[in-house]
Amino acid sequence: MTLTGKQALVTGASRGIGAAFPYVLGHSDSELHRLMRQAAVLAPITRRLLSDAGLARDMRVLDVGCGTGDVSMLVADMVGSGGAVVAIDRSKDALAIARERAQSTGHDNIEFREESAETFTTRVPFDFAIGRYVLVHQPDPASFIRAIAKNVHPGGVVAFHEPGVYDKRNQTVPPIALWSQVHDWIFTAFQSVMTHPDAGARMVGHFHEAGLKRTPTLFCEIPIGGGAESPLCGWIVHTLRSLILQLEKIGVATAQEIDIDTLEDRLRATAIGSHTQLMTVMQFCGWARL
């Protein structure tokens, strides 16, 4: 599959975001590559969330803010040919990529729609709704959860997988100064625009404010790795690459200072030489039955 710059566009709208939130990760082919690297790291965590929350074959599922379709395809595999996935997003370009990817991999049980999560309605309620990396972008996470829950039938499940981008402390051991610096740059860029970077850590409160009667079941994981083949170095460097313009905008660091083209090699060399165990951000997962 060949992707043009236009096809690789993933705007803030693809997360159900209004104009108040600029999607600082940008619109480049490199950003699409980053999303795919990110999906590979996050897939086991999201799969555990889906399994723990009771996702099963033949279910009808809503994927909110589907972007380029990684979660949609993961869900489609789990519900099987007897199940169905409706994946919604505001971005035509993100949806075009998602449709092409799903078609090329034989996922014919996914329907992609250009819709706003806040206004989406369905005549046939869903068994399950999932959103990944969506609450952190919302001006009002509780209202967003409430909007999703109204499309799920009583007894169905609402679930979210969110990053913890509110605490800059990094527990990589032994510490690597360069890794900590990259970590700090990424957090600073996100926190300069995100309205609720701690949404994952506040799911209990957000679910309560949304009017859900049950306290969500929660777990938290941290992706870790080490050695020359760890995918974490590539993921963190591609994330920083997509955030350079924002860092320059807020006066934190320039592309020249970061030297992004050599950064991944430098990080890997330092990690290997120090035998460090790398750690990234906390991944909060929560779900509740309606």
C-alpha positions as CSV (number, residue, x, y, z in Angstrom):
1,M,0.0,0.0,0.0
2,T,1.5,3.4,-1.0
3,L,0.5,6.4,1.0
4,T,0.6,10.0,-0.2
5,G,1.0,12.9,2.1
6,K,-2.6,13.7,1.7
7,Q,-3.6,10.1,2.6
8,A,-1.4,10.3,5.7
9,L,-3.3,13.3,7.1
10,V,-4.6,12.6,10.6
11,T,-6.1,15.7,12.1
12,G,-7.4,16.6,15.5
13,A,-10.9,15.8,14.2
14,S,-9.9,12.2,14.0
15,R,-10.1,12.0,17.8
16,G,-13.5,13.6,18.0
17,I,-11.8,17.0,18.9
18,G,-13.2,20.4,18.3
19,A,-11.3,23.3,16.9
20,A,-10.0,24.3,20.4
21,F,-7.5,21.4,20.3
22,P,-4.8,21.4,17.6
23,Y,-3.6,17.9,16.7
24,V,0.1,18.7,17.2
25,L,1.3,15.3,15.8
26,G,0.9,16.7,12.3
27,H,-0.1,15.4,8.9
28,S,3.0,13.7,7.5
29,D,3.8,10.2,6.1
30,S,6.2,9.9,9.1
31,E,3.2,10.4,11.4
32,L,1.4,7.5,9.8
33,H,4.5,5.3,10.3
34,R,4.6,6.5,13.9
35,L,0.9,5.4,14.4
36,M,1.7,2.0,13.1
37,R,4.7,1.6,15.4
38,Q,2.6,2.8,18.3
39,A,-0.2,0.3,17.5
40,A,2.3,-2.6,17.6
41,V,3.4,-1.6,21.1
42,L,-0.1,-1.0,22.4
43,A,-2.0,-3.9,20.8
44,P,-1.3,-6.4,23.6
45,I,-2.6,-3.9,26.2
46,T,-5.7,-3.0,24.2
47,R,-6.3,-6.7,23.6
48,R,-6.2,-7.4,27.3
49,L,-8.7,-4.6,27.9
50,L,-11.1,-6.0,25.3
51,S,-10.8,-9.5,26.6
52,D,-11.2,-8.5,30.3
53,A,-14.2,-6.4,29.5
54,G,-15.9,-9.3,27.9
55,L,-15.6,-8.7,24.1
56,A,-16.7,-11.9,22.4
57,R,-17.5,-13.3,19.0
58,D,-20.5,-12.1,17.1
59,M,-20.7,-8.8,19.1
60,R,-21.6,-5.5,17.5
61,V,-18.9,-2.9,18.4
62,L,-18.5,0.8,18.1
63,D,-14.9,2.1,17.7
64,V,-14.7,5.8,18.6
65,G,-12.0,8.0,17.0
66,C,-10.8,5.1,14.9
67,G,-8.1,7.0,13.1
68,T,-6.3,4.7,10.7
69,G,-8.1,1.6,11.9
70,D,-5.7,-0.3,14.2
71,V,-8.2,-0.8,17.0
72,S,-11.0,-1.5,14.5
73,M,-9.1,-4.4,12.9
74,L,-8.1,-5.8,16.3
75,V,-11.7,-5.8,17.4
76,A,-12.8,-7.2,14.1
77,D,-10.5,-10.2,14.6
78,M,-11.9,-10.8,18.0
79,V,-15.6,-10.7,17.1
80,G,-15.1,-12.8,14.0
81,S,-17.1,-12.9,10.8
82,G,-20.4,-13.1,12.7
83,G,-19.6,-9.8,14.5
84,A,-19.6,-6.3,13.2
85,V,-17.6,-3.1,13.9
86,V,-18.7,0.4,13.2
87,A,-15.7,2.7,13.3
88,I,-16.3,6.5,13.4
89,D,-14.0,9.4,12.8
90,R,-14.2,13.0,11.7
91,S,-11.3,12.8,9.3
92,K,-12.0,11.8,5.7
93,D,-8.3,11.2,5.1
94,A,-7.8,9.0,8.2
95,L,-10.9,7.0,7.1
96,A,-9.6,6.6,3.6
97,I,-6.4,5.0,5.0
98,A,-8.4,2.8,7.4
99,R,-10.7,1.5,4.6
100,E,-7.7,0.7,2.4
101,R,-5.9,-1.1,5.2
102,A,-9.0,-3.1,6.2
103,Q,-9.6,-4.1,2.6
104,S,-6.0,-5.2,2.0
105,T,-6.1,-7.4,5.2
106,G,-9.5,-8.9,4.5
107,H,-11.4,-7.2,7.4
108,D,-14.8,-7.1,5.7
109,N,-16.8,-6.9,8.9
110,I,-15.8,-3.2,9.5
111,E,-17.9,-0.2,8.4
112,F,-16.1,3.1,8.5
113,R,-18.2,6.3,8.9
114,E,-17.3,10.0,8.9
115,E,-19.1,10.9,12.1
116,S,-18.6,13.0,15.2
117,A,-18.7,11.0,18.4
118,E,-20.7,13.7,20.2
119,T,-23.5,13.6,17.6
120,F,-23.4,10.0,16.4
121,T,-26.6,8.0,16.9
122,T,-27.6,4.5,16.0
123,R,-31.0,2.7,15.6
124,V,-29.5,-0.6,16.8
125,P,-27.5,-0.2,20.1
126,F,-24.1,-1.7,20.4
127,D,-22.9,-4.5,22.6
128,F,-19.6,-2.8,23.2
129,A,-17.9,0.6,22.6
130,I,-14.1,1.2,22.7
131,G,-12.0,4.3,22.4
132,R,-8.2,4.5,22.5
133,Y,-6.3,7.7,23.1
134,V,-9.4,9.8,22.8
135,L,-10.3,11.1,26.3
136,V,-7.0,12.9,26.7
137,H,-8.0,15.1,23.8
138,Q,-11.5,16.0,25.0
139,P,-12.5,19.4,26.5
140,D,-15.0,17.5,28.7
141,P,-14.2,13.7,29.0
142,A,-17.4,13.0,31.0
143,S,-19.6,14.5,28.3
144,F,-17.7,12.4,25.7
145,I,-18.2,9.2,27.7
146,R,-21.9,10.0,28.1
147,A,-22.3,10.6,24.4
148,I,-20.7,7.2,23.6
149,A,-22.7,5.3,26.3
150,K,-26.0,6.4,24.9
151,N,-25.3,4.2,21.8
152,V,-24.7,1.1,24.0
153,H,-27.6,-1.1,25.2
154,P,-28.2,-1.8,28.9
155,G,-25.8,-4.5,29.9
156,G,-23.3,-3.5,27.3
157,V,-19.8,-2.2,27.9
158,V,-18.0,1.1,27.5
159,A,-14.2,0.9,27.5
160,F,-11.2,3.2,27.1
161,H,-7.4,2.9,26.8
162,E,-5.6,6.2,27.6
163,P,-2.0,7.3,28.1
164,G,-0.8,9.0,31.2
165,V,0.9,12.1,29.9
166,Y,0.7,14.2,33.1
167,D,3.7,13.1,35.1
168,K,7.1,13.7,33.6
169,R,9.0,11.4,36.0
170,N,10.7,8.6,34.1
171,Q,11.8,5.4,35.9
172,T,14.1,4.0,33.3
173,V,16.9,2.1,35.2
174,P,19.8,2.7,35.0
175,P,18.8,6.3,34.0
176,I,19.8,7.6,30.5
177,A,20.0,11.3,30.3
178,L,19.1,11.4,26.6
179,W,16.1,9.2,27.1
180,S,14.9,11.4,29.9
181,Q,15.3,14.5,27.8
182,V,13.3,13.0,24.9
183,H,10.6,11.9,27.4
184,D,10.5,15.5,28.8
185,W,10.2,17.1,25.4
186,I,7.3,14.8,24.5
187,F,5.5,15.5,27.7
188,T,6.0,19.2,27.4
189,A,4.7,19.3,23.9
190,F,1.5,17.3,24.8
191,Q,0.8,19.3,27.9
192,S,1.0,22.5,26.0
193,V,-2.2,21.6,24.1
194,M,-4.0,18.8,25.9
195,T,-6.9,19.8,28.1
196,H,-7.0,16.6,30.1
197,P,-3.6,14.8,29.9
198,D,-4.6,13.0,33.1
199,A,-7.9,11.7,31.8
200,G,-6.7,8.1,32.1
201,A,-5.8,8.6,35.8
202,R,-9.3,10.1,36.4
203,M,-11.5,7.5,34.8
204,V,-13.4,6.7,38.0
205,G,-14.4,10.4,38.3
206,H,-15.1,10.8,34.6
207,F,-17.3,7.7,34.5
208,H,-19.2,8.9,37.6
209,E,-19.7,12.4,36.1
210,A,-20.9,10.8,32.9
211,G,-23.8,9.2,34.8
212,L,-22.6,5.6,34.6
213,K,-23.9,3.7,37.6
214,R,-20.9,1.4,38.0
215,T,-17.4,2.2,38.9
216,P,-15.1,1.2,36.1
217,T,-12.8,-1.8,36.4
218,L,-9.3,-0.6,35.9
219,F,-5.7,-1.7,35.2
220,C,-2.5,0.0,34.3
221,E,0.5,-1.2,32.3
222,I,3.8,0.4,31.3
223,P,5.4,-0.8,28.1
224,I,9.0,-1.7,28.8
225,G,11.9,-3.0,26.8
226,G,15.6,-3.3,26.3
227,G,18.3,-4.3,23.9
228,A,18.9,-3.4,20.3
229,E,15.6,-4.7,19.0
230,S,13.3,-2.9,21.4
231,P,10.5,-1.1,19.4
232,L,10.3,1.6,22.1
233,C,13.2,3.6,20.7
234,G,11.6,3.9,17.3
235,W,8.2,4.8,18.8
236,I,9.5,7.5,21.1
237,V,11.7,9.0,18.4
238,H,8.9,9.1,15.8
239,T,6.6,10.7,18.4
240,L,9.2,13.4,19.0
241,R,9.6,13.9,15.3
242,S,5.9,14.6,14.9
243,L,6.1,17.1,17.8
244,I,9.1,19.2,16.7
245,L,7.0,22.0,15.2
246,Q,5.1,22.3,18.5
247,L,8.3,22.4,20.5
248,E,9.6,25.1,18.3
249,K,6.4,27.0,18.5
250,I,6.5,27.1,22.3
251,G,10.2,27.9,22.4
252,V,11.4,24.7,24.1
253,A,13.7,23.1,21.4
254,T,14.5,23.4,17.7
255,A,15.0,20.7,15.2
256,Q,18.7,21.5,15.0
257,E,19.1,21.1,18.8
258,I,17.2,17.8,18.7
259,D,19.1,16.4,15.7
260,I,16.2,14.0,15.1
261,D,17.8,12.1,12.2
262,T,20.5,10.6,14.4
263,L,18.4,10.4,17.6
264,E,17.2,6.8,17.3
265,D,20.7,5.5,16.7
266,R,22.0,7.5,19.6
267,L,19.3,6.3,22.0
268,R,19.8,2.7,21.0
269,A,23.6,2.9,21.4
270,T,23.3,4.4,24.9
271,A,20.6,1.9,26.0
272,I,22.7,-1.0,24.8
273,G,25.9,0.2,26.4
274,S,24.3,0.9,29.7
275,H,22.1,-2.3,29.7
276,T,19.1,-0.1,30.6
277,Q,15.5,-1.3,30.9
278,L,13.5,1.3,29.0
279,M,10.1,2.5,30.2
280,T,7.5,4.6,28.5
281,V,4.2,6.2,29.7
282,M,1.6,4.5,31.8
283,Q,-1.3,3.0,29.9
284,F,-4.6,3.3,31.8
285,C,-7.4,0.9,30.8
286,G,-11.0,1.0,32.2
287,W,-14.3,-0.4,31.4
288,A,-17.8,-0.5,32.9
289,R,-21.0,-2.4,32.1
290,L,-24.1,-0.2,31.7
